[in-house]
Amino acid sequence: MTSRAPSTGVDVHERAANSPARPAAVRLALPLGDPIDPFALAGGTGIVLADGDRVLVGLGRALTLELPGGLDDAAAVDAVAAALADVACDDRLGTGHGTGHPVLAVGALPFDRAEVAHLVVPALTYVRTAAGAEWVTLVEADGAPLPDPDDPAVPGALRSGLVARAAAAGAGSGDPGTPRVEPRSGDDEFERSVASAVEAIHHGELVKVVLARAVDVRFAADVGVADLLRRWAVLEPSCTLFSVPTPAGQFVGATPELLVEREGYRVRSRPLAGTTDRYHDAGSGLPAALLESAKDGEEHRLVVEAIRAELSPVTAELRVPDRPELVHLHTITHLGTLVDGTLRAGPDGTVPSALHLVARLHPTPAVGGVPREAATALIGRLEPTPRGTYAGPVGWIDGAGDGRWMVGIRAVTVDGAAVRMTAGVGIVSGSDPATELLETGLKFRSVFDALAPGAPFDTAPTG
């Protein structure tokens, strides 16, 4: 059965993924004009991916690319970039200068790498670069004609439509009220899980595991996703903002962790592991002490070595610094390492796509553990709440195989007035349950500051 995706509001025709018609696309530069608010443009159900280099907004759904076996489905992963490259596009912008391939797909993939996953090709993709260039890619559906790229009025009309859509969304959604915090598990239960994990490590079952706990936050009115993104943009200017629709709700966050980025032959990753509070007074020694912490250093080393092991077979050169750096966020500081390399072409002359690299790396020990299989099994036994897309890959891939994928942490799932927050901590042999509990509180607080600024945050169960 064929159905229509939600309207983009800018007169773009869309189609369901099972429509037999092969789509076509057109990419056009937008002229200068009134500014477009990307968060208002996306609203509560659109796609947003925003970092320091560019802002991407996706509206509607032209194609759905399914991974029936998730990232473990090698054939489906192989097919994604080819399917995007097969979309015939009249590209009036041209590649180069940071424009990339005109057709891309976006996904918020489950943490469980074997779970069915989907990537979406938006019917309309709006992009604005840090240099101020703007363009739109439209993907055809149902055989309806695309705008005539030779019509000089079309780019201006597209811009006017986007400005009007953003303006119609309004400047804000109003105050949703003081939230009620409902932990999905008690503090004692989480500490017992950490103790069980440490015991498993001491018995040699694994070396590291990341355990997460979830908290439900309930408001009196629907949460405004655009407002949430605006607040996060102020609190975490160095993070990648994202908002992606999922079956459970809108997955929204400000993540500091780059899983993998591919641009041609270049590949980059920046894992984070090891955490402390960030005191804003200049005399605080906490962040500097993080560099000397044996426990945090071991936790971070395991992540970096795992990424080195996965990328080395597909790279001709891989640069891994000897020591991590401090990555400062709004309320916490992490240890981070920038891994940078050059991909090596295989026998067929091609290099792995961004999604192939995601499949190699996910989940890294920053969100899973070492060994991966043992850690994943222990997570399944000790965590009472499935993670869904929390700590899963979030990002995009285009028809050239390039892409940028982040780790879906410092995030929430918004379903109207209900919000699910999740925070994870790395457990190694030296972990203390009470200290790990406090670290989850730090991470919850960093998210809650954007979700409900000024509201009290208390994870103690209510009677």
C-alpha positions in Angstrom: 0.0 0.0 0.0 1.3 3.5 -0.9 0.8 6.3 1.5 2.0 9.9 1.7 4.5 11.3 4.1 3.8 14.5 6.0 3.8 17.6 3.9 6.8 19.9 4.0 4.6 22.9 3.5 6.7 24.2 0.5 4.8 22.4 -2.3 7.1 19.4 -2.5 5.6 16.1 -3.6 6.6 13.1 -1.5 6.2 9.3 -1.7 6.4 6.3 0.5 9.4 4.0 0.4 7.5 1.2 -1.3 6.4 3.2 -4.3 7.8 1.7 -7.5 8.7 5.0 -9.1 12.4 5.8 -9.2 12.8 9.3 -7.8 14.8 12.2 -9.2 16.1 15.2 -7.5 17.3 18.8 -8.1 19.7 20.9 -6.0 19.5 24.7 -6.2 21.4 27.5 -4.5 19.2 29.8 -2.5 19.5 33.6 -3.1 20.2 36.0 -0.3 17.1 37.1 1.6 15.4 36.9 4.9 17.1 34.6 7.4 15.8 31.1 7.9 15.5 29.8 11.5 16.5 26.1 11.1 15.0 25.1 14.4 11.7 26.6 13.7 11.8 25.3 10.2 12.2 21.7 11.4 9.7 22.1 14.2 8.9 19.2 16.4 9.0 16.4 13.8 11.6 17.5 11.2 15.3 16.6 11.0 18.1 18.8 12.4 21.8 18.2 12.3 23.9 21.2 13.3 27.6 21.6 14.0 30.2 24.3 13.6 30.6 23.6 9.9 27.0 23.5 8.7 23.3 23.2 9.6 21.1 20.6 7.9 17.3 20.5 8.0 15.3 17.7 6.5 11.5 17.8 5.9 9.2 15.1 4.8 10.2 11.6 3.6 10.9 10.7 0.0 12.6 7.4 0.5 13.2 5.0 3.4 16.3 2.8 3.3 15.9 -0.1 5.6 18.6 -2.2 7.3 16.5 -5.3 8.2 19.3 -6.7 10.3 20.6 -3.4 11.5 24.3 -2.6 11.2 25.0 -6.4 11.2 23.2 -6.6 7.8 26.2 -6.2 5.6 24.3 -6.4 2.3 21.9 -3.6 3.4 24.8 -1.5 4.5 26.5 -2.1 1.2 23.4 -1.0 -0.6 22.8 2.4 1.1 25.4 4.6 -0.7 24.6 2.9 -4.0 20.9 3.6 -3.6 21.6 7.3 -2.9 24.0 7.6 -5.8 21.3 6.0 -8.0 19.0 9.0 -7.5 19.2 11.0 -10.7 19.9 14.6 -9.7 20.0 17.8 -11.7 22.6 19.4 -9.6 22.9 23.2 -10.3 25.3 23.7 -7.4 28.0 21.2 -8.2 30.2 19.3 -5.7 33.3 20.8 -4.1 33.8 23.6 -1.7 32.0 21.7 1.1 28.8 21.0 -0.9 29.2 17.2 -1.1 26.9 14.9 -3.0 23.4 16.4 -3.4 21.4 13.4 -2.1 21.8 12.1 1.5 20.0 10.0 4.1 19.7 10.7 7.8 19.3 8.2 10.6 19.2 7.8 14.4 20.1 4.1 14.6 19.4 1.9 17.6 22.1 1.1 20.1 21.4 -2.6 19.5 23.4 -3.1 16.2 21.3 -6.1 15.2 18.0 -4.2 15.6 16.1 -3.2 12.4 17.1 0.3 11.5 16.0 3.0 8.9 17.6 5.9 7.2 15.4 8.6 5.6 16.0 10.6 2.5 14.1 13.8 3.1 11.8 15.2 0.5 13.5 18.6 1.1 16.9 19.1 2.5 18.0 22.6 3.5 21.7 23.2 4.1 23.5 26.3 5.4 27.3 26.3 5.7 29.4 28.3 8.2 30.5 30.5 5.3 26.9 31.4 4.6 26.2 29.4 1.5 22.6 27.9 1.4 21.0 25.4 -0.9 18.0 23.1 -1.1 17.8 19.5 -2.5 14.3 18.4 -3.5 13.6 14.7 -4.2 10.7 13.9 -6.5 7.8 11.6 -5.6 4.8 10.0 -7.3 6.1 11.1 -10.6 5.2 14.7 -10.0 7.5 17.2 -11.7 10.1 19.0 -9.7 10.4 22.8 -9.9 12.0 23.9 -13.2 15.6 24.7 -12.3 15.8 27.0 -15.4 13.0 29.2 -14.0 14.8 32.2 -12.3 11.8 32.7 -9.9 12.2 29.2 -8.4 15.1 29.8 -5.9 13.4 32.9 -4.5 10.1 31.1 -4.2 11.8 28.3 -2.3 13.4 30.7 0.1 10.1 32.5 0.7 8.4 29.2 1.4 11.0 28.2 3.9 10.9 31.6 5.6 7.1 31.4 5.8 7.1 27.9 7.2 9.6 28.9 9.9 7.6 32.0 10.8 4.4 30.0 11.0 6.0 27.8 13.6 6.2 30.9 15.9 9.0 32.2 18.1 8.4 29.6 20.8 6.0 27.1 22.2 5.4 28.5 25.7 6.3 27.3 29.1 5.5 23.5 29.5 5.5 24.0 33.3 7.6 22.5 36.1 8.5 18.9 35.3 8.1 15.8 37.5 11.2 13.5 37.5 10.5 9.8 37.7 13.6 7.5 37.8 13.1 4.2 36.0 15.2 2.5 38.7 16.4 3.4 42.2 19.8 4.6 43.2 20.4 1.4 45.2 19.5 -0.8 42.2 21.9 1.1 40.0 24.7 0.8 42.5 24.1 -3.0 42.7 24.3 -3.2 38.9 27.7 -1.4 39.0 28.9 -3.7 41.8 27.8 -6.7 39.7 29.7 -5.4 36.7 32.9 -4.8 38.7 32.6 -8.4 40.0 32.3 -9.7 36.4 35.4 -7.7 35.5 37.3 -9.2 38.5 36.3 -12.7 37.4 37.8 -12.0 33.9 34.5 -12.0 32.0 35.2 -8.6 30.5 37.5 -5.6 30.9 35.0 -2.7 30.7 31.3 -2.1 30.4 29.2 1.0 30.1 26.0 0.9 32.2 23.1 3.3 31.7 20.1 4.4 33.7 17.0 6.1 32.5 14.8 8.9 34.0 11.4 9.9 32.8 10.5 13.6 33.0 6.9 14.6 32.6 5.6 18.1 31.9 2.2 19.7 32.0 2.3 20.6 28.3 4.2 19.4 25.2 7.9 20.2 25.1 8.9 22.6 22.4 11.7 20.9 20.4 12.8 24.1 18.7 13.1 25.9 22.0 15.1 23.0 23.5 17.5 23.1 20.6 18.0 26.9 20.9 18.8 26.5 24.6 21.2 23.7 23.9 22.9 25.8 21.2 23.7 28.4 23.9 24.8 25.9 26.6 26.9 23.6 24.4 28.2 25.6 21.5 30.9 23.0 20.7 28.5 20.1 20.4 26.6 18.7 17.5 22.8 19.4 17.8 20.4 16.9 16.5 16.7 16.2 16.2 15.5 13.1 14.4 12.1 11.4 14.4 12.0 7.8 15.7 9.2 5.4 16.5 9.5 6.3 20.2 9.4 10.0 19.6 11.8 12.8 18.6 15.3 12.0 19.5 17.0 15.3 20.4 20.4 16.1 21.8 23.7 17.9 21.9 26.4 15.4 21.6 30.1 16.0 22.0 31.3 12.7 20.6 32.2 12.1 17.0 31.9 8.4 16.1 33.3 8.7 12.6 33.4 11.2 9.7 34.4 10.4 6.2 35.2 12.9 3.5 36.7 11.2 0.4 39.8 9.3 1.7 39.9 11.1 5.0 38.5 9.5 8.1 38.2 11.0 11.6 36.9 10.0 15.0 37.0 11.6 18.4 36.1 9.3 21.3 35.3 10.5 24.8 35.7 8.5 27.9 36.6 9.6 31.4 34.5 12.3 33.1 34.7 14.8 36.0 32.7 17.7 37.2 33.5 21.1 35.6 33.9 23.9 38.2 33.9 27.3 36.6 36.2 28.9 39.1 39.7 29.1 37.8 41.2 27.5 40.9 39.5 24.1 40.5 41.9 21.3 40.0 39.3 18.7 39.0 39.6 18.9 35.2 43.4 18.8 35.3 43.3 15.9 37.8 41.3 14.0 35.3 44.4 13.7 33.1 46.2 12.0 36.0 43.4 9.7 37.0 44.4 6.0 36.6 40.8 4.8 36.4 39.7 7.4 33.8 42.9 7.0 31.9 42.4 3.2 31.6 38.7 3.7 30.6 39.8 6.1 27.9 42.7 4.0 26.6 40.4 1.0 26.0 38.2 3.1 23.8 41.1 4.6 21.8 42.7 1.2 21.3 39.5 -0.4 20.1 39.0 2.4 17.5 42.6 2.0 16.4 42.1 -1.8 16.0 39.0 -1.3 13.8 40.3 1.5 11.6 43.8 0.2 11.1 42.8 -2.5 8.6 41.1 0.0 6.3 43.6 2.9 6.5 46.9 3.6 4.9 47.8 6.0 7.7 46.3 6.5 11.1 47.4 9.2 13.5 46.6 8.6 17.2 47.9 11.0 19.8 49.8 9.5 22.8 47.8 11.4 25.4 44.2 12.6 25.5 43.1 16.2 25.8 40.5 17.8 28.0 37.1 18.4 26.4 35.1 21.0 28.4 31.4 21.1 28.2 28.7 23.1 30.1 28.9 21.2 33.4 31.4 18.4 32.9 34.8 17.7 31.4 35.8 14.6 29.4 39.0 13.0 28.2 39.0 13.1 24.4 41.4 11.9 21.6 41.2 13.0 17.9 42.0 10.1 15.7 42.7 11.1 12.1 43.6 8.9 9.1 43.7 8.2 5.4 41.5 5.3 4.0 43.1 2.6 1.9 41.3 1.5 -1.3 40.3 -2.1 -1.5 40.9 -4.5 -4.4 37.9 -3.0 -6.2 39.4 0.5 -5.9 36.8 1.8 -3.4 37.1 2.9 0.2 34.5 2.1 2.9 31.5 4.4 3.0 30.7 6.3 6.2 28.0 3.7 7.0 30.5 0.9 6.6 32.8 2.7 9.1 29.9 3.1 11.5 29.2 -0.6 11.2 32.9 -1.4 12.0 33.0 0.9 15.1 29.6 0.8 16.8 29.4 0.4 19.7 32.8 1.6 20.8 33.8 0.9 24.4 32.8 4.5 25.1 29.2 3.3 25.2 29.5 -0.5 25.1 32.5 -2.2 26.5 35.5 -4.6 26.0 35.1 -7.2 24.7 32.1 -5.9 22.7 30.0 -9.1 22.8 30.5 -9.8 26.5 29.7 -6.2 27.4 26.6 -6.1 25.2 25.4 -9.3 26.9 26.0 -7.9 30.4 24.2 -4.6 29.5 21.2 -6.7 28.4 21.2 -8.4 31.8 21.8 -5.5 34.1 20.0 -2.6 32.5 16.2 -2.7 33.2 15.3 -0.3 30.4 16.1 -0.9 26.7 18.3 1.9 25.3 16.5 2.4 22.1 18.4 5.1 20.1 20.4 6.3 23.2 24.1 5.8 22.5 23.3 4.7 19.0 24.8 6.4 15.8 23.2 9.6 14.7 24.1 11.2 11.4 24.0 11.2 7.6 25.5 9.5 4.6 25.4 10.8 1.0 25.6 9.2 -2.5 29.4 9.6 -2.6 29.7 7.5 0.6 30.7 10.5 2.7 29.0 11.3 6.0 29.3 12.3 9.6 28.0 10.2 12.5 27.9 11.2 16.1 27.3 9.1 19.2 23.7 9.7 20.5 24.5 10.8 24.0 23.5 13.8 26.1 20.1 13.3 24.5 16.4 12.9 25.2 13.5 11.3 23.5 10.5 13.7 23.4 7.0 12.3 23.1 4.7 15.2 23.6 4.9 16.1 27.3 6.9 13.0 28.2 10.6 12.9 28.0 13.0 10.0 28.5 16.6 10.9 29.6 19.4 8.3 29.8 22.9 8.6 31.1 25.7 6.0 31.0 29.0 5.5 32.9 32.1 3.4 32.1 32.8 0.6 34.5 36.3 -0.8 34.9 38.1 -2.7 37.7 38.6 0.4 39.8 35.1 1.7 39.6 33.2 2.6 42.8 29.4 2.3 42.7 28.7 5.5 44.6 31.0 7.5 42.4 29.5 6.1 39.2 26.0 7.0 40.6 27.2 10.6 41.1 28.5 10.7 37.5 25.1 9.7 36.1 23.7 12.7 38.1 26.3 15.0 36.5 25.2 13.9 33.0 21.5 14.1 33.8 22.0 17.6 35.1 23.8 18.7 32.0 20.8 17.6 29.9 18.2 18.9 32.4 19.6 22.4 32.3 18.6 22.6 28.7 15.3 20.7 29.1 14.0 22.6 32.1 16.2 25.6 32.9 16.0 26.6 36.6 13.8 23.7 37.6 14.9 21.5 40.6 16.3 18.1 39.6 15.8 15.3 42.0 16.1 11.6 41.0 15.0 10.3 44.4 11.9 8.1 44.0 8.6 9.6 45.1 6.3 7.8 47.6 
